[in-house]
Amino acid sequence: MKKSLILSIIIILSGCAYLGAAHYDELFGPEQIQQRIVEHDTGAGAEFLQHVQPVLDTRCVVCHGCYDAPCQLKLSSPEGIDRGLSKELVYDGTRLLASNPSRLLYDAADTAGWREKNFSPVLNERAQSEEANLAGSVLYNSLVLKMSSPLPEDEVLGDEFDFALDRSQTCASMGEFDHLADSQPHAGMPYGLPGISRSEFKHLEKWLKNGGKMAHIEAPSKNVIAQAQRWESFLNQDSLKHQLTARYVYEHWYLAHIYFVQDGEKSFFKLVRSSTPPGEDIKLINTRRPYDDPKVERVYYRLMHERSTILAKTHLPLALNDTKLARLYTQFIQPEYQVSKMPSYKPEVASNPFKVFAAMPVKSKYQFMLDEAELIIMGFIKGPVCRGQIALNVINDHFWVAFADPDKAATPQVEQMLLQHEDALALPAAEESNALPISSWVKYSKRQSTYLEAKVKLANEMFENGEHLTTDALWRGEDVNDNAALTIFRHFDSATVVKGLIGQEPKTMWILDYALFERIHYLLVAGFDVYGNIGHQLVTRLYMDFLRLEGEQNFLALLPKLQRQELKANWYRKSPTSLTNFFKSGESFGQTTGIEYQTQDQQHELYGLIKQTLKPVLSPRYDYTKVPEPLHKFNNMPAKAINLLPQISYVLVKDGDSEHEAYTLIHHNAHYNISSLLNEEGQRAYDEDTLTIVPGFIGDYPEAIWYLNNQQQVEAFAEQLPLMQVEADYRALKSKFAIRRTHPQFWQYSDILHNVAKQYRGIEYGLFDYNRLENR
């Protein structure tokens, strides 16, 4: 009783519940890990799922949800909450040696394992009394600190708030929290945003006071589980052919959120490697990469129920059904080929898909990737590589992607050429996670040149009998698959891929063939280690230069010879010659195009022909021409006004009492070239920046949110935005029309934003990430 009274007085007088570490030990005893996870149908479990998790999701997970969550604090699952926080950085482009991975569910078996890896708790792990559960919780103290020191009333926050992604992080444990509160009273949670409501606070306070019990979401229905079991049965048959097929499927789908549509139920699964067969509990195989040595006699491929909150930035939905199962059978099991033994897991073999899966028909592998092309490309955007300007400055801000037709680009001659040059197709991941950047770059650039010479030689031979390349060489999605045309947007340090040829005609376009598509996946997804050293990350970035150039060269081959040179020279203005010189072998494709151009603007004409060729499968979802006036005129804004805009802005237009229309403003940074690794700013062509406005939501990291209440505001906003000249103009517009991070009703508008996104995105919906929300 005395202890409780003392603590209550301290809380009341100080306005926040924090004490020194020694006092916590004296009052409540030493820390001891608690068992917090309960069944979903218990009272505590239902309380968590109905009243606590919705608050955590909508107010906390929007910043604390993934690899780049501050302090690695993932509040999107019970395991993440129980794990707590770490002072170690996941994204560190300067480390000389690879760090130890810290992937939830994989790199520690339980909370005790995370404590051994220096993760500290955010829930009380001392004596489990109501007083201790509040006073000893970093989470609770962070919320109280916000209440005791709310946001200033200024529209733009001062320099004491740091929103840079690479900012210094305190990551205070409970014993350090008193110092944090004294030195940074503005550091309460949610950081740099308004505090949560009184009712939301009460829900969290009650939950924490009672010991922070948590429950997982309910298990899928029996019907859905039965479908998952059918797939597990297919993927785990004993024949070597089935085992090799399962390995290939897993290495391409392991990031996906797999779902089965059953009576409206939406349950997601992850395809994982397990040491246990179907019918037994899953025992995850923990390796850095999906192809690393599992160190077990037999790998089983299992579907694990995804129980974490779905975040837009990591959500890759993939629908499976009987038709898809039959498709895999016809692609990989039905064809006549032999698998005499399973390939090695040695790094120099496993990192090279052209060696590992050499027995499988190239056409089968290529068609498998094409069937879900958006998903495969989305992997390098929503996988661990997704964050970071250095990782993404290898691509332009806006470009289109099409694919070579498997019937023309996966022929026996191509298959033979790939087999003969499988060593030249080796990828930097063969060096594992510690690489020397310069020597590795020289080695792989030579191998790339060797492969390109062989590729161009074969292409010249294939077209020496009077045949010429036309848009007939493009994959048309079998006239039903809208994966045949994609658009990629880069947003400085994040990116998006969507179906369709979206927006104005871009500066460049890629055409991918099988070998190129496969290497992009194994370079940026399967082979990329976010915990790798600086050498691994730099070599990965530099090698992607080769692949980008190759994809662009495939597109240029459809143009007249002279136009190819002119366009490439324009794309790489002011570029150092060191990178492009080695690539001259790619320009030795000597055949003229088979397209008879009618105008002098051949690139524009070619874009039109490609659109016409792919018209049956072009997705209309983000058709920028469907944006109504007056907002549509943003597509022709002057560059000076565009320069002031962030990369991604969402515009909500209120239509009636409760309906909303949604649009995305996408700012495309123009560059003289994108060959510079560390001097992107020096390559910026500001006068050439463009803007695209599309219906719906593109991107997962909103930087600005505009809310227009009525048609009068729409017209005023549309008139004033293109007239901006200086930063003060932008700030003035935000004061009129934006929901800044300091807006008193920010969270109410955040809820509106997510509800509207849920309607637009459907199965693709996930919570947005607010870590890039601007302070302007």
TANORSUL-V251166 format. One record per helix or strand of 2 or more residues. SS is the DSSP state (H for helix, E for strand). FROM is the first residue (numbers start at 1). LEN is the number of residues. If there is no record, write none. Layout:
# TANORSUL-V251166
ss->SS from->FROM len->LEN
ss->SS from->FROM len->LEN
This chain:
# TANORSUL-V251166
ss->H from->2 len->13
ss->H from->21 len->8
ss->E from->37 len->2
ss->H from->43 len->19
ss->H from->70 len->3
ss->H from->78 len->6
ss->H from->111 len->6
ss->H from->130 len->6
ss->H from->138 len->11
ss->H from->174 len->10
ss->H from->185 len->3
ss->H from->198 len->12
ss->E from->214 len->2
ss->H from->222 len->14
ss->H from->240 len->14
ss->E from->257 len->3
ss->E from->268 len->7
ss->E from->300 len->6
ss->H from->312 len->3
ss->E from->317 len->3
ss->H from->322 len->12
ss->H from->347 len->4
ss->H from->353 len->4
ss->H from->362 len->10
ss->H from->373 len->10
ss->H from->384 len->3
ss->H from->389 len->4
ss->E from->398 len->7
ss->H from->406 len->4
ss->H from->412 len->9
ss->H from->428 len->4
ss->H from->437 len->26
ss->H from->471 len->3
ss->H from->477 len->3
ss->H from->482 len->3
ss->E from->486 len->5
ss->E from->495 len->5
ss->E from->508 len->5
ss->H from->514 len->13
ss->H from->534 len->23
ss->H from->561 len->11
ss->H from->577 len->12
ss->H from->602 len->12
ss->H from->615 len->3
ss->H from->624 len->3
ss->H from->631 len->6
ss->H from->639 len->4
ss->E from->648 len->8
ss->E from->659 len->10
ss->H from->681 len->3
ss->H from->686 len->3
ss->E from->690 len->6
ss->E from->704 len->5
ss->H from->711 len->11
ss->H from->727 len->11
ss->H from->746 len->19
